[in-house]
């Protein structure tokens, strides 16, 4: 079977519908019953030997042309090899095609069903990915050896049941922290602010914790909350304000943030803290970024691998006018 290329699509005609669409979910049925294929689908059919040519081109010629993206072809083939039917995301072919390359159906289902398993966006390892353009899709990252890493992205609700309120405390502002010499017991033992100097007694607070508590009126420091805030800005620059926004949002949502330095992140978090004596493992690693951030797939893969290795979920706090949460995890389709 020889097919023709026209207007960026491959025209297969009416006879191809039963052979390719009805039996295997390739293409899109136009009004009148004719089948139209996206070039990547035609390339896969050429590769399989199910068609002879597209405008006289074999699979080598088609993949060498500008009509088909080789990274899209590798992902399409991989998902087909895994037993999925999928449709290229084109206007009129699938619902809401913006920002993705393929709609993937559950195994055993196809474009004639209403169920979607994955919405897939294809990127090469040297591409960049704006943070605002992900969150409801799977990133299929094709590396330089054509191996594919699938990363599921979503916009989670980050919430907990921890109470951030504590009795009033007093502290001394030092170079990069605040030291409370005689704090209320609840400060550390119930609300998990700071770290003790010894098994009991004085508690040292980070500048983030101290600023949050001073703004809330729960901590008295010479110069007030503004003095601690300015010290934080001196130490970290504009990054301090972003991290403070994320920290405050987490606390207000009942989540306890603690430093994530050991894990290469801004925070590790605990959703349900009633007592320091009954503290479980932290659930999330949080990295704070500006809302305008653009990801490098290599950095994403590194963060996700690290979080998985310590049995935590990788979440990015995207700070703009407020905070948007983006979760990224490794996926095996």
C-alpha positions in Angstrom: 0.0 0.0 0.0 1.4 3.4 -1.1 0.1 6.4 0.8 0.3 10.1 0.0 1.5 13.1 2.1 -0.6 16.2 2.0 -0.8 19.2 4.3 1.4 17.6 6.9 -0.9 14.5 7.1 -0.8 11.1 5.4 -3.9 10.2 3.4 -4.7 6.5 3.6 -8.2 6.5 2.2 -11.3 4.5 3.1 -9.9 1.0 2.5 -7.3 1.6 5.2 -9.8 2.2 8.0 -10.6 -1.4 8.8 -7.0 -2.5 8.4 -5.3 0.1 10.5 -7.9 2.0 12.6 -10.5 -0.6 13.5 -8.0 -3.3 14.3 -5.0 -1.4 15.7 -6.1 2.2 16.5 -4.0 4.0 14.0 -5.0 7.3 12.6 -8.2 9.4 12.6 -11.4 8.7 10.7 -12.5 11.8 8.7 -16.0 12.6 7.7 -16.9 10.2 4.9 -14.9 7.4 6.4 -11.5 8.1 5.0 -8.5 7.4 7.3 -5.8 10.0 7.9 -2.6 9.2 9.6 -0.1 11.5 11.4 3.4 11.2 9.9 4.7 9.4 13.0 2.0 6.8 12.7 2.9 6.3 9.0 6.5 6.0 10.0 5.7 3.2 12.4 3.6 1.4 9.8 6.5 1.7 7.4 8.9 0.3 10.0 6.6 -2.7 10.6 6.3 -3.3 6.9 2.5 -2.7 6.9 2.7 -0.1 4.1 5.1 0.2 1.3 5.8 3.9 1.0 4.6 7.5 1.8 5.0 9.6 -1.3 7.7 7.2 -2.5 9.6 7.4 0.8 10.5 4.3 2.8 11.0 4.5 6.6 14.6 5.6 6.3 13.7 8.5 4.0 10.7 9.5 6.1 12.6 9.6 9.3 15.4 11.5 7.6 12.9 14.2 6.5 11.6 17.1 8.5 8.1 15.6 8.5 8.8 13.2 11.5 10.6 13.9 14.7 12.8 11.0 15.5 12.3 11.4 19.3 8.6 11.3 18.8 9.0 8.2 16.7 11.1 6.4 19.4 8.4 7.2 22.0 5.6 6.1 19.8 7.3 2.9 19.0 8.2 2.2 22.6 4.6 2.7 23.8 3.3 0.5 20.9 5.8 -2.2 21.9 4.5 -2.0 25.5 1.0 -2.8 24.2 -0.6 0.6 24.1 -2.7 2.2 21.4 -2.1 6.0 21.2 -3.2 9.0 19.1 -1.1 12.0 18.1 -2.4 15.0 19.9 -3.9 17.1 17.1 -6.8 19.5 17.1 -10.0 17.6 16.3 -8.3 14.2 17.0 -8.2 14.4 20.8 -9.6 16.6 23.5 -7.3 19.3 24.8 -4.2 18.6 22.7 -2.2 21.7 23.8 1.2 21.0 25.4 1.3 17.2 24.6 2.3 15.0 21.8 0.3 11.8 22.4 -2.8 10.6 24.1 -2.3 7.0 25.3 -5.2 4.7 26.1 -5.3 1.9 28.7 -4.2 -1.5 27.4 -7.1 -3.1 25.5 -8.7 0.2 24.7 -8.3 2.7 21.8 -9.4 6.0 20.3 -13.0 4.7 20.1 -13.2 4.6 23.9 -13.5 7.5 26.3 -10.7 6.5 28.6 -7.2 8.0 28.6 -4.3 6.5 30.5 -1.6 9.0 29.9 -1.1 12.4 28.2 2.4 12.3 26.9 4.8 15.1 26.1 8.0 14.2 24.3 11.3 15.9 25.0 14.9 15.2 24.3 17.4 15.3 27.1 18.8 18.6 25.9 15.4 20.3 25.6 14.1 22.6 28.3 10.7 22.4 29.9 8.9 25.5 31.4 7.5 24.6 34.8 4.2 26.2 33.9 3.7 23.8 31.0 3.7 20.6 33.0 1.6 19.2 35.8 -1.0 17.2 33.9 1.1 15.0 31.6 3.8 12.4 31.4 7.2 13.6 30.2 8.8 11.1 27.9 12.5 12.0 28.0 14.6 10.6 25.2 18.3 10.6 26.0 21.3 10.6 23.7 21.3 6.8 23.4 17.5 6.8 22.7 16.6 5.3 26.0 13.3 6.7 27.3 12.6 7.8 30.9 9.0 8.5 31.7 8.2 11.1 34.4 4.7 11.6 35.7 3.8 15.2 36.6 0.8 16.5 38.5 -0.4 19.4 40.6 -0.9 17.9 44.1 -2.8 19.3 47.1 0.0 19.6 49.7 -1.8 19.5 53.1 -1.4 18.2 56.6 -2.9 18.3 60.1 0.0 19.9 62.1 -0.8 22.9 64.2 1.7 25.7 63.6 0.7 27.8 66.7 2.8 27.9 69.8 3.0 30.0 73.0 5.1 33.1 72.9 8.9 32.9 73.0 11.9 35.2 73.1 15.1 34.8 71.1 18.4 36.4 70.3 19.2 37.1 66.6 22.7 35.7 65.8 24.5 35.8 62.5 22.4 33.2 60.7 19.9 31.9 63.2 17.9 32.9 66.3 18.6 31.3 69.7 15.8 30.8 72.2 17.3 30.2 75.6 14.1 29.5 77.6 11.5 28.5 75.0 8.1 27.0 75.7 8.2 23.2 75.6 5.6 23.1 72.7 8.0 25.1 70.4 10.1 22.0 69.6 8.3 19.0 71.1 4.8 19.6 69.6 5.2 22.0 66.7 8.7 20.9 65.7 10.3 24.3 65.3 14.1 24.4 65.4 16.6 22.1 66.9 17.6 21.7 70.6 21.1 22.5 71.7 20.9 19.6 74.1 18.3 17.1 75.1 16.3 19.9 76.7 16.4 23.6 77.1 17.6 26.1 74.4 16.3 25.8 70.9 18.0 27.3 67.8 15.7 28.5 65.0 16.5 28.9 61.4 16.0 32.4 59.9 12.9 31.1 58.0 11.4 29.7 61.2 12.2 32.8 63.2 10.8 35.2 60.5 7.6 33.1 60.3 7.1 33.1 64.1 8.0 36.7 64.5 5.5 37.8 61.9 2.9 35.6 63.6 3.6 37.4 66.9 4.8 34.1 68.6 8.5 35.2 68.8 10.0 38.4 70.2 13.4 39.5 68.8 15.2 42.8 69.1 14.2 44.7 65.9 11.1 42.5 65.4 10.2 40.5 62.4 11.7 43.0 60.0 15.2 42.6 61.6 15.0 38.8 61.1 13.7 39.2 57.5 16.5 41.6 56.6 19.1 39.2 58.0 17.6 36.4 55.9 17.9 38.6 52.8 21.5 39.5 53.6 22.3 35.8 54.0 20.4 34.4 51.0 19.4 37.3 48.8 16.1 37.1 46.9 16.0 33.3 47.4 15.1 33.9 51.0 11.8 35.5 50.1 10.8 32.7 47.8 11.7 30.1 50.5 9.8 32.1 53.1 6.7 32.2 51.0 6.9 28.4 50.5 7.7 27.8 54.2 4.8 30.0 55.4 2.4 28.3 52.9 3.3 24.9 54.1 2.9 25.8 57.8 -0.5 27.4 57.1 -1.6 24.2 55.3 -0.7 22.1 58.3 2.6 20.8 57.0 5.9 21.0 58.9 8.9 21.9 56.8 12.4 21.1 58.0 15.7 21.6 56.2 16.2 19.3 53.2 20.0 20.1 52.9 21.1 16.5 53.4 18.9 15.5 50.5 19.9 18.4 48.2 16.5 20.1 48.6 15.1 23.1 50.4 12.8 21.2 52.7 11.7 17.8 53.8 8.2 17.8 55.2 6.0 16.1 57.8 2.2 16.2 57.2 1.0 15.1 60.7 3.1 16.1 63.6 1.4 15.8 67.1 4.5 15.1 69.1 8.2 14.9 68.4 8.2 11.6 70.3 5.9 10.1 67.7 7.5 11.5 64.6 7.3 9.4 61.5 9.4 9.7 58.3 9.2 12.8 56.2 7.0 12.3 53.1 8.1 15.0 50.6 11.3 16.6 49.4 10.5 20.2 48.3 12.6 22.4 46.0 11.6 26.0 45.9 11.8 27.7 42.4 10.4 30.8 40.8 7.2 30.2 38.9 9.0 31.2 35.7 11.6 28.4 36.1 12.5 26.3 33.1 13.6 22.7 33.9 16.5 20.8 32.4 15.3 17.2 32.0 18.7 16.0 33.4 18.1 18.0 36.6 14.5 16.6 36.9 15.8 13.1 36.5 18.4 13.7 39.2 15.9 15.1 41.7 13.4 12.3 41.1 16.0 9.6 41.4 17.3 11.2 44.7 13.7 11.4 46.2 12.9 7.8 45.2 16.2 6.6 46.7 15.2 8.0 50.1 11.6 6.9 49.8 10.1 10.4 49.4 8.1 12.2 46.8 9.7 15.1 44.8 7.6 18.3 44.9 8.5 21.7 43.5 7.1 24.8 45.1 6.7 27.3 42.2 6.6 30.8 43.8 5.0 33.7 41.9 2.0 35.6 43.3 1.4 32.6 45.4 2.7 29.0 45.4 1.9 26.3 42.9 2.9 22.7 43.7 4.3 20.4 41.0 5.0 16.8 41.7 7.3 14.7 39.5 7.8 10.9 39.8 9.3 8.1 37.8 6.8 6.1 35.8 6.9 2.7 34.2 4.0 2.5 31.7 
